Amino acid sequence: MPAFADVDKDTWQLTPEIARRVAGKMPIHAVMPVAVYGVPVSADDWDKFTEDTGIPVIIDAAAALETQAVPGKCLLAHSLHATKPFSVGEGGILISRRRDQIDEARCISNFGTIMRIAQKDGSNAKMSELHAAVGLAQLDRWAGIKKRRADVFARYRAALAKSGLDLALQKGIEKAIVSALMLKVSGASAAGIVDNLNARSIAAHRMYLPPLYHHPYFSKCVVVDGQGKQLPGTASLEQRIALMENSEMLNQSLFGVPFHAFVGEDDIAHVMHTLAQALDKPHGQSARGR
Ligand SMILES: Cc1ncc(COP(=O)(O)O)c(C=O)c1O
């Protein structure tokens, strides 16, 4: 049964310090820190965590291919889905420095077989030849993809600085090859801003939000705050909301702006102009908090 831990307020990520506090208070079989919105986590710090505690760590760096340092001890997973900077359409990459883990992953992703002989449970999770071919073509485009995304990010950052709006970026976002650019607003409801922008045909979004413990499917999972204080599966959503301070702050204040490799100066100017209008009327009809 998964337990959801609160995150750091600046990086918006689970940290080894939080995981240590949680591990001191409840049994944990594995930890999955997420390189949220493509911002890499510290491979060294998570290696140290797993060395000190003996608890295995799988880093979900879905959108942080290349920017995420490869750990020495932890497992590392990347996504090659269409929404990620290095996309082949579908598929992923599992990275380990341990031969036995790689062999086991190969076996499980190939019907649980070794040399056509079934050994264990598995599925058909091999990359198709077509996706592999797209991957090879993407390798040729990779430098260009990175440059275009870095340019779009730089334009957004300059426009934000110039706008004077009370909007903050994720700590460490400059290390990412941005795929989803999230802004943190103060003194207004992010959900209201998204409604406002959507009503004006701007595809603002709330990627990874609301937090998973709000979803019906996960409503019986344990939640743990940054100090390791936990609530059982029977706790109400109101009790969870009261406990998960930083996740809730982010739920109130994060929204995503349109981001892809071909967003132009004019598009960004339009987004910023519309955002300024929305923030001028934070209590207006469509920007009302919820
Ligand atoms: C943090 C994170 N983990 C996992 C996934 C799932 O990746 P995939 O679609 O390749 O299974 C995503 C995709 O959006 C993601 O952002």
Ligand as a Chemical Component Dictionary entry (heavy atoms), coordinates in Angstrom:
data_LIG
# 
_chem_comp.id                   LIG 
_chem_comp.type                 NON-POLYMER 
_chem_comp.pdbx_formal_charge   0 
_chem_comp.three_letter_code    LIG 
# 
loop_
_chem_comp_atom.comp_id 
_chem_comp_atom.atom_id 
_chem_comp_atom.alt_atom_id 
_chem_comp_atom.type_symbol 
_chem_comp_atom.charge 
_chem_comp_atom.model_Cartn_x 
_chem_comp_atom.model_Cartn_y 
_chem_comp_atom.model_Cartn_z 
_chem_comp_atom.pdbx_ordinal 
LIG C1 C1 C 0 6.581 11.883 -13.059 1  
LIG C2 C2 C 0 6.011 10.909 -14.049 2  
LIG N1 N1 N 0 6.091 9.611  -13.783 3  
LIG C3 C3 C 0 5.606 8.693  -14.651 4  
LIG C4 C4 C 0 5.020 9.069  -15.842 5  
LIG C5 C5 C 0 4.494 8.005  -16.755 6  
LIG O1 O1 O 0 5.315 7.827  -17.853 7  
LIG P1 P1 P 0 4.837 6.860  -19.037 8  
LIG O2 O2 O 0 3.678 7.528  -19.691 9  
LIG O3 O3 O 0 6.006 6.742  -19.941 10 
LIG O4 O4 O 0 4.456 5.564  -18.403 11 
LIG C6 C6 C 0 4.923 10.415 -16.161 12 
LIG C7 C7 C 0 4.292 10.829 -17.428 13 
LIG O5 O5 O 0 3.679 11.846 -17.535 14 
LIG C8 C8 C 0 5.436 11.365 -15.246 15 
LIG O6 O6 O 0 5.395 12.671 -15.515 16 
# 
loop_
_chem_comp_bond.comp_id 
_chem_comp_bond.atom_id_1 
_chem_comp_bond.atom_id_2 
_chem_comp_bond.value_order 
_chem_comp_bond.pdbx_ordinal 
LIG C1 C2 SING 1  
LIG C2 N1 SING 2  
LIG C2 C8 DOUB 3  
LIG N1 C3 DOUB 4  
LIG C3 C4 SING 5  
LIG C4 C5 SING 6  
LIG C4 C6 DOUB 7  
LIG C5 O1 SING 8  
LIG O1 P1 SING 9  
LIG P1 O2 DOUB 10 
LIG P1 O3 SING 11 
LIG P1 O4 SING 12 
LIG C6 C7 SING 13 
LIG C6 C8 SING 14 
LIG C7 O5 DOUB 15 
LIG C8 O6 SING 16 
# 
